[in-house]
Amino acid sequence: MNPRPHGPLSVFVTNDPMFQVNTLLLWPDGNNECWIVDPGFQPAAQTVLEKIAELGLTPAAILLTHGHGDHIAGVGEIRTAFADVPIIAPAGDAHMLTDPNANLSAGFGVSLTVP
């Protein structure tokens, strides 16, 4: 695969007030494809969706740095808006995306899984 050349990378950062997890929106300048990194608890996912609409971007992927609940909490909302956007996560964390005990969300009284 040959990488496509692009200009500088733009970054928008928001976070959730509960765990202070940074959710990032990344896109190359001059390109409408974007990547969503670690969509956390509200209002992070909604804020990112609003920014995507404002800028006319199209999500190419949801990137998860790891599978803990605070980093996957907003995936469902993103997937509701963009059902076909692929999710990219570390192979070793795949079980955490479907197991609330493994991703530690069950211990906080929420059972988060990735759709």
C-alpha atoms as an extended CHARMM CRD file, in Angstrom:
* protein
*
       115  EXT
         1         1  MET       CA              0.0000000000        0.0000000000        0.0000000000  PROA      1               0.0000000000
         2         2  ASN       CA              1.3390000000        3.4120000000       -0.9340000000  PROA      2               0.0000000000
         3         3  PRO       CA              0.5510000000        6.1830000000        1.5300000000  PROA      3               0.0000000000
         4         4  ARG       CA             -1.2650000000        9.1950000000        0.1260000000  PROA      4               0.0000000000
         5         5  PRO       CA              0.6620000000       12.4240000000        0.5910000000  PROA      5               0.0000000000
         6         6  HSD       CA             -1.0950000000       15.0750000000        2.5980000000  PROA      6               0.0000000000
         7         7  GLY       CA             -0.4050000000       18.3240000000        4.3490000000  PROA      7               0.0000000000
         8         8  PRO       CA             -0.3360000000       18.9540000000        8.0700000000  PROA      8               0.0000000000
         9         9  LEU       CA             -2.5460000000       16.9320000000       10.3570000000  PROA      9               0.0000000000
        10        10  SER       CA             -5.2830000000       18.7500000000       12.2400000000  PROA      10              0.0000000000
        11        11  VAL       CA             -6.2130000000       17.6050000000       15.7380000000  PROA      11              0.0000000000
        12        12  PHE       CA             -9.3090000000       18.3710000000       17.7900000000  PROA      12              0.0000000000
        13        13  VAL       CA             -9.3040000000       17.2130000000       21.4240000000  PROA      13              0.0000000000
        14        14  THR       CA            -12.1620000000       16.8970000000       23.8780000000  PROA      14              0.0000000000
        15        15  ASN       CA            -12.5400000000       14.8470000000       27.0290000000  PROA      15              0.0000000000
        16        16  ASP       CA            -15.1140000000       13.3680000000       29.3300000000  PROA      16              0.0000000000
        17        17  PRO       CA            -15.4830000000       14.9300000000       32.7720000000  PROA      17              0.0000000000
        18        18  MET       CA            -15.7050000000       11.5970000000       34.6220000000  PROA      18              0.0000000000
        19        19  PHE       CA            -12.3630000000       10.0070000000       33.7090000000  PROA      19              0.0000000000
        20        20  GLN       CA            -10.6600000000       12.8730000000       31.8380000000  PROA      20              0.0000000000
        21        21  VAL       CA             -9.9880000000       10.6090000000       28.8540000000  PROA      21              0.0000000000
        22        22  ASN       CA             -8.9470000000       12.5750000000       25.8000000000  PROA      22              0.0000000000
        23        23  THR       CA            -10.9600000000       11.8300000000       22.6780000000  PROA      23              0.0000000000
        24        24  LEU       CA             -9.2120000000       12.9540000000       19.5200000000  PROA      24              0.0000000000
        25        25  LEU       CA            -10.4350000000       13.7570000000       16.0490000000  PROA      25              0.0000000000
        26        26  LEU       CA             -7.6200000000       13.6840000000       13.4830000000  PROA      26              0.0000000000
        27        27  TRP       CA             -7.7220000000       14.6640000000        9.8190000000  PROA      27              0.0000000000
        28        28  PRO       CA             -5.1730000000       15.6620000000        7.1800000000  PROA      28              0.0000000000
        29        29  ASP       CA             -5.6160000000       19.2370000000        6.0290000000  PROA      29              0.0000000000
        30        30  GLY       CA             -7.3370000000       19.3300000000        2.6700000000  PROA      30              0.0000000000
        31        31  ASN       CA             -8.9240000000       15.8960000000        3.1490000000  PROA      31              0.0000000000
        32        32  ASN       CA            -12.3670000000       15.1190000000        4.5520000000  PROA      32              0.0000000000
        33        33  GLU       CA            -11.4410000000       11.6770000000        5.9710000000  PROA      33              0.0000000000
        34        34  CYS       CA            -10.9600000000       11.6450000000        9.7170000000  PROA      34              0.0000000000
        35        35  TRP       CA            -10.0820000000        9.2300000000       12.5010000000  PROA      35              0.0000000000
        36        36  ILE       CA            -11.7050000000        9.1730000000       15.9140000000  PROA      36              0.0000000000
        37        37  VAL       CA             -9.4100000000        8.0660000000       18.7390000000  PROA      37              0.0000000000
        38        38  ASP       CA            -10.7250000000        6.7280000000       22.0790000000  PROA      38              0.0000000000
        39        39  PRO       CA            -14.3260000000        7.9910000000       22.1080000000  PROA      39              0.0000000000
        40        40  GLY       CA            -14.9860000000        8.2650000000       25.8400000000  PROA      40              0.0000000000
        41        41  PHE       CA            -17.9730000000        9.0050000000       28.0580000000  PROA      41              0.0000000000
        42        42  GLN       CA            -20.2840000000       11.9040000000       27.3380000000  PROA      42              0.0000000000
        43        43  PRO       CA            -20.0220000000       14.5600000000       26.2460000000  PROA      43              0.0000000000
        44        44  ALA       CA            -16.9390000000       13.4310000000       24.2700000000  PROA      44              0.0000000000
        45        45  ALA       CA            -18.6870000000       11.3880000000       21.5730000000  PROA      45              0.0000000000
        46        46  GLN       CA            -21.3950000000       14.0080000000       20.9820000000  PROA      46              0.0000000000
        47        47  THR       CA            -18.8050000000       16.7950000000       20.8230000000  PROA      47              0.0000000000
        48        48  VAL       CA            -16.8090000000       14.8520000000       18.2260000000  PROA      48              0.0000000000
        49        49  LEU       CA            -19.9410000000       14.1280000000       16.1750000000  PROA      49              0.0000000000
        50        50  GLU       CA            -20.7950000000       17.8340000000       16.1990000000  PROA      50              0.0000000000
        51        51  LYS       CA            -17.2540000000       18.7370000000       15.0650000000  PROA      51              0.0000000000
        52        52  ILE       CA            -17.4240000000       16.1450000000       12.2670000000  PROA      52              0.0000000000
        53        53  ALA       CA            -20.6880000000       17.6910000000       11.0210000000  PROA      53              0.0000000000
        54        54  GLU       CA            -19.3370000000       21.2390000000       11.3660000000  PROA      54              0.0000000000
        55        55  LEU       CA            -16.2300000000       20.4510000000        9.3190000000  PROA      55              0.0000000000
        56        56  GLY       CA            -17.9230000000       18.1370000000        6.8050000000  PROA      56              0.0000000000
        57        57  LEU       CA            -15.6630000000       15.2150000000        7.6900000000  PROA      57              0.0000000000
        58        58  THR       CA            -16.2320000000       11.5070000000        7.0680000000  PROA      58              0.0000000000
        59        59  PRO       CA            -14.9240000000        9.0080000000        9.6380000000  PROA      59              0.0000000000
        60        60  ALA       CA            -12.5310000000        6.4630000000        8.1510000000  PROA      60              0.0000000000
        61        61  ALA       CA            -11.9660000000        4.5660000000       11.4150000000  PROA      61              0.0000000000
        62        62  ILE       CA            -12.3860000000        4.5210000000       15.1630000000  PROA      62              0.0000000000
        63        63  LEU       CA             -8.9690000000        3.9060000000       16.6940000000  PROA      63              0.0000000000
        64        64  LEU       CA             -8.7840000000        2.5080000000       20.2150000000  PROA      64              0.0000000000
        65        65  THR       CA             -5.4700000000        2.7720000000       22.0260000000  PROA      65              0.0000000000
        66        66  HSD       CA             -6.6520000000        0.0220000000       24.3760000000  PROA      66              0.0000000000
        67        67  GLY       CA             -9.8460000000       -1.6670000000       25.5020000000  PROA      67              0.0000000000
        68        68  HSD       CA            -10.6390000000       -0.1360000000       28.8930000000  PROA      68              0.0000000000
        69        69  GLY       CA            -14.2110000000        1.0500000000       29.3590000000  PROA      69              0.0000000000
        70        70  ASP       CA            -13.3340000000        4.7200000000       29.5650000000  PROA      70              0.0000000000
        71        71  HSD       CA            -11.7360000000        4.5400000000       26.1130000000  PROA      71              0.0000000000
        72        72  ILE       CA            -14.6270000000        2.6620000000       24.4450000000  PROA      72              0.0000000000
        73        73  ALA       CA            -17.6510000000        4.3000000000       26.1070000000  PROA      73              0.0000000000
        74        74  GLY       CA            -18.5410000000        6.4690000000       23.0960000000  PROA      74              0.0000000000
        75        75  VAL       CA            -18.0670000000        3.8590000000       20.3810000000  PROA      75              0.0000000000
        76        76  GLY       CA            -21.7670000000        2.9450000000       20.3700000000  PROA      76              0.0000000000
        77        77  GLU       CA            -22.8390000000        6.5200000000       19.7590000000  PROA      77              0.0000000000
        78        78  ILE       CA            -20.2820000000        6.9600000000       16.9900000000  PROA      78              0.0000000000
        79        79  ARG       CA            -21.4090000000        3.6770000000       15.3830000000  PROA      79              0.0000000000
        80        80  THR       CA            -25.0530000000        4.8040000000       15.5930000000  PROA      80              0.0000000000
        81        81  ALA       CA            -24.1530000000        7.8380000000       13.4910000000  PROA      81              0.0000000000
        82        82  PHE       CA            -21.6780000000        5.9890000000       11.2310000000  PROA      82              0.0000000000
        83        83  ALA       CA            -22.6640000000        2.3120000000       11.2480000000  PROA      83              0.0000000000
        84        84  ASP       CA            -19.9890000000        1.0760000000        8.8650000000  PROA      84              0.0000000000
        85        85  VAL       CA            -16.9520000000        2.8570000000       10.2990000000  PROA      85              0.0000000000
        86        86  PRO       CA            -14.3620000000        0.2030000000       11.1730000000  PROA      86              0.0000000000
        87        87  ILE       CA            -12.9350000000       -0.1620000000       14.6600000000  PROA      87              0.0000000000
        88        88  ILE       CA             -9.2000000000       -0.6740000000       15.0190000000  PROA      88              0.0000000000
        89        89  ALA       CA             -7.8810000000       -1.8970000000       18.3710000000  PROA      89              0.0000000000
        90        90  PRO       CA             -4.8770000000       -3.8130000000       19.6650000000  PROA      90              0.0000000000
        91        91  ALA       CA             -5.3250000000       -7.5440000000       18.9900000000  PROA      91              0.0000000000
        92        92  GLY       CA             -4.5160000000       -8.3570000000       22.6060000000  PROA      92              0.0000000000
        93        93  ASP       CA             -7.4210000000       -6.2040000000       23.7740000000  PROA      93              0.0000000000
        94        94  ALA       CA            -10.0780000000       -7.7150000000       21.4710000000  PROA      94              0.0000000000
        95        95  HSD       CA            -11.7180000000       -9.6430000000       24.3360000000  PROA      95              0.0000000000
        96        96  MET       CA            -12.0820000000       -6.4010000000       26.3100000000  PROA      96              0.0000000000
        97        97  LEU       CA            -14.4120000000       -4.9640000000       23.6640000000  PROA      97              0.0000000000
        98        98  THR       CA            -17.0850000000       -7.5510000000       24.4420000000  PROA      98              0.0000000000
        99        99  ASP       CA            -16.4500000000       -8.2710000000       28.1380000000  PROA      99              0.0000000000
       100       100  PRO       CA            -17.4210000000       -5.6030000000       30.7130000000  PROA      100             0.0000000000
       101       101  ASN       CA            -15.3780000000       -7.3610000000       33.4000000000  PROA      101             0.0000000000
       102       102  ALA       CA            -12.2530000000       -7.4020000000       31.2430000000  PROA      102             0.0000000000
       103       103  ASN       CA            -12.6130000000       -3.7360000000       30.2210000000  PROA      103             0.0000000000
       104       104  LEU       CA            -13.2700000000       -2.8260000000       33.8920000000  PROA      104             0.0000000000
       105       105  SER       CA            -16.5840000000       -1.0540000000       33.2110000000  PROA      105             0.0000000000
       106       106  ALA       CA            -18.6310000000       -3.5820000000       35.2250000000  PROA      106             0.0000000000
       107       107  GLY       CA            -16.8250000000       -2.5090000000       38.3900000000  PROA      107             0.0000000000
       108       108  PHE       CA            -18.1560000000        1.0280000000       37.8860000000  PROA      108             0.0000000000
       109       109  GLY       CA            -21.7530000000       -0.1520000000       37.5600000000  PROA      109             0.0000000000
       110       110  VAL       CA            -21.9300000000        0.0950000000       33.7660000000  PROA      110             0.0000000000
       111       111  SER       CA            -21.5080000000       -2.7850000000       31.3700000000  PROA      111             0.0000000000
       112       112  LEU       CA            -19.8570000000       -1.3550000000       28.2940000000  PROA      112             0.0000000000
       113       113  THR       CA            -19.2610000000       -3.3270000000       25.1420000000  PROA      113             0.0000000000
       114       114  VAL       CA            -18.4360000000       -2.2940000000       21.6030000000  PROA      114             0.0000000000
       115       115  PRO       CA            -21.1890000000       -2.9110000000       19.0340000000  PROA      115             0.0000000000
